[in-house]
Amino acid sequence: MTQHKITITIKLFAAYQEAYGVPELVREFPSETSVGKVLENIITEHPELAQWREITRFGVNLQFVEPDTILQDGDELVFIPPVSGG
């Protein structure tokens, strides 16, 4: 049996954008993928981002969500690390 795939857009800010060099990614994941699983995938690709794992907030379709939130096809996921500026 083939597992259904979903396509999501991942918006990147601060350290995440610096690591990838682009403001967003479009990725395919298996259905029933959580926000936390996407974060783990990102950290696997860029281990230097692990330091932000516990302090990053998440948004899906302009709503703050928890890491266990299950994503749907077409969702827009935003990683919101702490930022500083002046």
C-alpha positions as CSV (number, residue, x, y, z in Angstrom):
1,M,0.0,0.0,0.0
2,T,1.4,3.4,-1.0
3,Q,1.5,6.1,1.7
4,H,-0.1,9.4,0.9
5,K,2.3,12.3,0.6
6,I,1.7,15.9,1.6
7,T,3.4,19.0,0.3
8,I,4.2,21.9,2.7
9,T,5.9,25.2,2.4
10,I,8.4,25.9,5.2
11,K,9.1,29.6,5.8
12,L,12.6,30.1,7.3
13,F,13.8,33.0,9.4
14,A,17.0,34.0,11.2
15,A,19.3,31.1,11.8
16,Y,17.2,28.7,9.7
17,Q,17.3,31.1,6.7
18,E,21.0,31.6,7.2
19,A,21.6,27.8,7.2
20,Y,19.7,27.2,4.0
21,G,20.4,30.5,2.2
22,V,16.8,30.8,1.1
23,P,13.6,32.2,2.7
24,E,11.5,29.1,2.1
25,L,11.5,25.5,1.2
26,V,8.8,23.3,-0.4
27,R,9.0,19.7,0.8
28,E,7.1,16.5,0.5
29,F,6.4,14.4,3.7
30,P,4.3,11.3,4.5
31,S,0.8,12.1,5.6
32,E,0.4,12.3,9.4
33,T,3.8,14.1,9.7
34,S,4.0,16.4,12.7
35,V,5.6,19.8,13.0
36,G,8.3,18.3,15.3
37,K,9.2,15.6,12.6
38,V,9.7,18.4,10.1
39,L,12.0,20.2,12.5
40,E,14.0,17.0,13.1
41,N,14.4,16.6,9.3
42,I,15.7,20.1,9.1
43,I,18.1,19.5,12.0
44,T,19.3,16.3,10.3
45,E,20.1,18.3,7.2
46,H,21.8,21.2,9.2
47,P,22.9,19.9,12.6
48,E,24.1,23.4,13.6
49,L,20.4,24.2,14.0
50,A,20.0,21.8,16.9
51,Q,20.9,24.5,19.4
52,W,17.5,26.2,18.5
53,R,15.4,23.0,18.8
54,E,14.0,23.7,22.3
55,I,13.4,27.5,21.8
56,T,11.9,27.6,18.4
57,R,8.2,28.4,18.1
58,F,6.0,27.2,15.2
59,G,3.2,28.6,13.2
60,V,1.0,26.8,10.7
61,N,-1.2,28.9,8.5
62,L,-0.7,32.0,10.6
63,Q,-1.6,30.2,13.9
64,F,0.9,29.3,16.7
65,V,1.0,25.5,17.1
66,E,2.7,22.9,19.2
67,P,5.3,20.4,17.8
68,D,2.9,17.5,17.9
69,T,0.5,19.3,15.4
70,I,-0.1,17.1,12.4
71,L,0.4,18.9,9.1
72,Q,-2.0,18.8,6.1
73,D,-1.3,19.0,2.4
74,G,-0.7,22.6,1.4
75,D,0.1,23.9,4.9
76,E,2.5,26.7,5.4
77,L,4.9,26.0,8.3
78,V,6.9,28.8,9.9
79,F,9.9,28.2,12.2
80,I,10.2,31.2,14.6
81,P,13.5,31.1,16.4
82,P,14.4,33.9,18.9
83,V,15.8,36.9,17.2
84,S,17.8,39.8,18.5
85,G,18.4,43.1,16.9
86,G,19.1,46.7,17.5
